[in-house]
Amino acid sequence: MSISLQSRNGHPGSRILSVASYRPRTEVSNEAVAALIDSSDDWIRRRSGIESRRHAAIDENLATMATAAAAKALADAGIDPGNVSAVLVATMSHRGRATTVAPLVADALGASKAGALDLGAACAGFPYALATADTLVRGGAADHVVLVGAERMTDIIDEHDRSTAFLFGDGAGAVVVGPAARCGIGPVVWGADGARHEALRFDETGILRMAGPEVFRWATSVIPEVARRALDAAGLSAGDLAAFIPHQANLRITLAAAKALQLSPQVHLATDITTNGNTGAASIPQAMAALPDVSGPALLVGFGAGLAYAAQVIELP
Ligand SMILES: CC(C)(COP(=O)(O)OP(=O)(O)OC[C@H]1O[C@@H](n2cnc3c(N)ncnc32)[C@H](O)[C@@H]1OP(=O)(O)O)[C@@H](O)C(=O)NCCC(=O)NCCS
């Protein structure tokens, strides 16, 4: 016998209602990092654009940082934690397997009715998870979703590794996604090149290793193409953008992408990496939270280990 199950009605669209960031208390200078890797403040600034980054203290673990960002985003959106349907955490630096981070965050927030799930697509994690949140809301599985990108990169990098020690930082960024009468999160464009996964991989001790120049070349070639496809999918052109918020991997990558897309000087370019480093899946929401008061469409592009990438246009909260 074939049966027809009852389904839930979704919403016509979804949008980002609020964005917030948590930055660890400890600011770490280039000089402090350079001392361990035979480098210099000058080299780090020239090759990456980074001036400083934050490192988490013992009490600033993945769940506490994620919760702090999420609680602020919920308060800014005026949403009661009890009305959150899902908590999603995008991360690559969580060491545990059985307990994912999202249930800890949901519990700390008091989001007692929320489903809780981690998503892993490394530094591309935020746009992947945002596409998931949008689908949950439009499909009727959720009304309000808390989505956090959170990383404690200092747990998975070697402070003596010249290609990563200066690059990465710790932190969390969160958005609340909720129902909307029209579409405020454009179609996602995504992909992955698993054949090149060795360029960014965990070694046998769980430390992230990177072939920097190879990743650099790949990122600068993939971003303009996926960005154009995301603009097309949203029915916009680069001239319509208010902001460009790529994953904050290296300032040179951001500037090269902006040039390739021929963005006008009126488009706000996210350059949060200068004082935040590369915070993996947290970098896009953190950079969004750091923008000055900007409204209108913003183009997000995530890319990283996998090698995975994803992009979409959103309406800024
Ligand atoms: C990591 C990165 C900044 C290195 O810059 P680069 O210009 O590619 O550096 P290279 O590895 O080609 O090395 C260039 C020179 O700098 C030296 N060097 C490498 N790391 C150094 C460091 N930390 N400090 C000082 N010198 C360094 C090298 O020994 C080399 O010297 P040589 O020319 O005398 O042989 C760059 O490759 C990068 O940003 N890659 C992408 C990283 C990224 O986006 N990762 C995250 C994706 S999520």
The ligand as an SDF file (V2000), in Angstrom:
LIG
                    3D

 48 50  0  0  0  0  0  0  0  0999 V2000
   51.2310   30.6710    3.2030 C   0  0  0  0  0  0  0  0  0  0  0  0
   51.6090   31.7830    2.2370 C   0  0  0  0  0  0  0  0  0  0  0  0
   51.3260   33.1470    2.8740 C   0  0  0  0  0  0  0  0  0  0  0  0
   53.0960   31.6790    1.9270 C   0  0  0  0  0  0  0  0  0  0  0  0
   53.4480   32.7070    1.0370 O   0  0  0  0  0  0  0  0  0  0  0  0
   54.2370   32.3710   -0.2910 P   0  0  0  0  0  0  0  0  0  0  0  0
   54.5720   33.6380   -0.9250 O   0  0  0  0  0  0  0  0  0  0  0  0
   53.4280   31.3760   -1.0740 O   0  0  0  0  0  0  0  0  0  0  0  0
   55.5560   31.7080    0.2830 O   0  0  0  0  0  0  0  0  0  0  0  0
   56.4030   30.4780   -0.2810 P   0  0  0  0  0  0  0  0  0  0  0  0
   55.9950   29.2440    0.4660 O   0  0  0  0  0  0  0  0  0  0  0  0
   56.3450   30.4440   -1.8000 O   0  0  0  0  0  0  0  0  0  0  0  0
   57.8340   30.9410    0.1530 O   0  0  0  0  0  0  0  0  0  0  0  0
   58.4420   32.1140   -0.3830 C   0  0  0  0  0  0  0  0  0  0  0  0
   59.6990   32.3910    0.3940 C   0  0  0  0  0  0  0  0  0  0  0  0
   59.3610   32.7920    1.7390 O   0  0  0  0  0  0  0  0  0  0  0  0
   59.9580   31.8920    2.6840 C   0  0  0  0  0  0  0  0  0  0  0  0
   58.9980   31.6770    3.7390 N   0  0  0  0  0  0  0  0  0  0  0  0
   57.9930   30.7470    3.7860 C   0  0  0  0  0  0  0  0  0  0  0  0
   57.3010   30.8970    4.9300 N   0  0  0  0  0  0  0  0  0  0  0  0
   57.8670   31.9220    5.5980 C   0  0  0  0  0  0  0  0  0  0  0  0
   57.5790   32.5390    6.8140 C   0  0  0  0  0  0  0  0  0  0  0  0
   56.5650   32.1470    7.5790 N   0  0  0  0  0  0  0  0  0  0  0  0
   58.3480   33.5860    7.1970 N   0  0  0  0  0  0  0  0  0  0  0  0
   59.3770   34.0160    6.4280 C   0  0  0  0  0  0  0  0  0  0  0  0
   59.6990   33.4590    5.2470 N   0  0  0  0  0  0  0  0  0  0  0  0
   58.9410   32.4220    4.8490 C   0  0  0  0  0  0  0  0  0  0  0  0
   60.2650   30.6360    1.9260 C   0  0  0  0  0  0  0  0  0  0  0  0
   61.3300   29.9440    2.5040 O   0  0  0  0  0  0  0  0  0  0  0  0
   60.6280   31.1840    0.5560 C   0  0  0  0  0  0  0  0  0  0  0  0
   61.9430   31.6730    0.5960 O   0  0  0  0  0  0  0  0  0  0  0  0
   62.9020   31.5950   -0.7080 P   0  0  0  0  0  0  0  0  0  0  0  0
   62.2280   32.4390   -1.7530 O   0  0  0  0  0  0  0  0  0  0  0  0
   64.1860   32.1530   -0.2230 O   0  0  0  0  0  0  0  0  0  0  0  0
   62.9500   30.1420   -1.0830 O   0  0  0  0  0  0  0  0  0  0  0  0
   50.8070   31.6680    0.9230 C   0  0  0  0  0  0  0  0  0  0  0  0
   51.2430   30.5560    0.1890 O   0  0  0  0  0  0  0  0  0  0  0  0
   49.3370   31.5500    1.1470 C   0  0  0  0  0  0  0  0  0  0  0  0
   48.7050   32.4420    1.6740 O   0  0  0  0  0  0  0  0  0  0  0  0
   48.7170   30.4300    0.6920 N   0  0  0  0  0  0  0  0  0  0  0  0
   47.3150   30.2450    0.8070 C   0  0  0  0  0  0  0  0  0  0  0  0
   47.0130   29.9920    2.2120 C   0  0  0  0  0  0  0  0  0  0  0  0
   45.5910   29.8740    2.4740 C   0  0  0  0  0  0  0  0  0  0  0  0
   44.8120   30.6170    1.9630 O   0  0  0  0  0  0  0  0  0  0  0  0
   45.2780   28.9100    3.2920 N   0  0  0  0  0  0  0  0  0  0  0  0
   44.0200   28.7560    3.8400 C   0  0  0  0  0  0  0  0  0  0  0  0
   43.0310   28.2510    2.9130 C   0  0  0  0  0  0  0  0  0  0  0  0
   41.6990   27.9670    3.9550 S   0  0  0  0  0  0  0  0  0  0  0  0
  1  2  1  0
  2  3  1  0
  2  4  1  0
  2 36  1  0
  4  5  1  0
  5  6  1  0
  6  7  2  0
  6  8  1  0
  6  9  1  0
  9 10  1  0
 10 11  2  0
 10 12  1  0
 10 13  1  0
 13 14  1  0
 14 15  1  0
 15 16  1  0
 15 30  1  0
 16 17  1  0
 17 18  1  0
 17 28  1  0
 18 19  1  0
 18 27  1  0
 19 20  2  0
 20 21  1  0
 21 22  1  0
 21 27  2  0
 22 23  1  0
 22 24  2  0
 24 25  1  0
 25 26  2  0
 26 27  1  0
 28 29  1  0
 28 30  1  0
 30 31  1  0
 31 32  1  0
 32 33  2  0
 32 34  1  0
 32 35  1  0
 36 37  1  0
 36 38  1  0
 38 39  2  0
 38 40  1  0
 40 41  1  0
 41 42  1  0
 42 43  1  0
 43 44  2  0
 43 45  1  0
 45 46  1  0
 46 47  1  0
 47 48  1  0
M  END
$$$$
